[in-house]
Amino acid sequence: MSYPHDLPQGDPESLQRSLSNRHLQLIAIGGAIGTGLFMGSGKTISLAGPSILFIYMIIGLMVFLVMRALGELLLSNLQYKSFIDFSTDLIGPWAGYFVGWTYWLCWITIGIADLSAIIYYLQFFNGGQEFSPTEGALISIAAILFIMGLNLVTVRLFGEMEFWFAMVKITAIIVLILVGFWMIFTGFTTDAGTVAQFSNLWSNGGFFPTGFDGFLAGFQIAIFAFVGVELVGTTAAETHDPERNLPKAVNSIPIRIIIFYVLALFIVMSVTPWNQIDPKVSPFVNLFSQAGIAAAAIIMNLVVLSSVMSSMNSGVFSTSRMLFGLAKDHQAPQGFGKLSKSAVPANALYFSTVCLLAGAGLQYLVPNTVEAFTLATTLSTILFICVWIIIMWSYINYRKQRPELHAASTFKLPGGVFTCWVVIIFFIGTVYILSLEADTFKALKVSPLWLVILAIGYYVFYKPKYLKGRK
């Protein structure tokens, strides 16, 4: 199967392979360390207690398996540039349309969640006072225009920005782990009079202090913490030597999950018992404050802000590439398929920016930033689960339709089709879990509306154009 957007490198209408191995590796790390970890882990700890460690390991394993399936699919045919290509080829045009537009909306909703997070953390520098809706909207607009400007220049600049954004996040977490170990081994006493020690993990109700219900309740924000890790697949089309670099990036995901999620939160809850962690305050900020490090709160808030900007940077990049691929497959307006002189899909970028600006207007409708964050993250989580399931479905079809490609693959998914069904059943179960909490159930009720909009758009507007364009 040929693809209209699979043009020779150097062609003015093709995406250029401008990202190096170090860019891809750090994008992979950055995708695995997002707003959900820095901003959402406090709430997750308050819901699930120390069992959050098991939650992250379980979800991390499932996401890693999705990435292995994604990696094998992308490397089985280098004409595949994104999820759109292989889902269209292996399932059908509707699947490419669905996954492309849904992934686009995923990052738009994450961008809106990130805007809420930016406003929330900038309140620290405003003396802790909440911003007015107008001030919140102006901050959002400034952040969106800044990120758009970065993405308009070159793909390589995006890679460089993500490289340094990720370096800031990695450094902060490593320092947190080292400081935490120092506090534990020196028997540091916190402001609340609690001694930092490993036994804090199990001496306050055990590993499951809130019971099975609390364990399930912790899944929503925990899953959101992992969204974006599949960005490695989106960037594969613009990476040097994907056969070598993509497997390295994917295979490094488990160790990153263990270090940046499990070990970091293991240390956090050893220093401060889970029932003393404020769900409204980042536990990362709290640990440095407890340690008495001068200007710790200022530094950590800046780190968290850089993490949020990194998430937005990745999101804007990803949405523009999804629209570019959709346009080349005649499933979006053709203007989105045009590249600027810098080989950037500028029109697609402008459209995504306008949608994010509309999201900034939500500050007027939902001035409570925590509530807005929860609604946006839940909706994006549901949509990401749909994308991950489509990836596994594509893999199942790939095994049936292209057994010779699987046999020749040097990067096979462990467990094959059986693994796919395990992952699909797990994610369907997580959608049910989202219905158990009142705040996440709100977004779950709204999500079918997107399916209706997609169905109308596909059958009324784009299916005729798509079929005509493929002749």
Secondary structure, 3 states (H helix, E strand, C coil): CCCCCCCCCCCCCCCCCCECHHHHHHHHHHHHCCHHHHCCHHHHHHHHHHHHHHHHHHHHHHHHHHHHHHHHHHHHCCCCCCHHHHHHHHCCHHHHHHHHHHHHHHHHHHHHHHHHHHHHHHHHHHCCCCCCHHHHHHHHHHHHHHHHHHHHHCHHHHHHHHHHHHHHHHHHHHHHHHHHHHHHHCCCECCCCCECCHHHHCCCCCCCCCHHHHHHHCHHHHHHHHCCCCHHHHHHHHECCHHHHHHHHHHCHHHHHHHHHHHHHHHHHHHCCHHHCCCCCCHHHHHHHHCCCCCHHHHHHHHHHHHHHHHHHHHHHHHHHHHHHHHHCCCCCHHHHCCCCCCCCHHHHHHHHHHHHHHHCHHHHCCCHHHHHHHHHHHHHHHHHHHHHHHHHHHHHHHHHCHHHHHHCCCCCCCHHHHHHHHHHHHHHHHHHHCCCHHHHHHHHHCHHHHHHHHHHHHHHHHHHHHHHHC
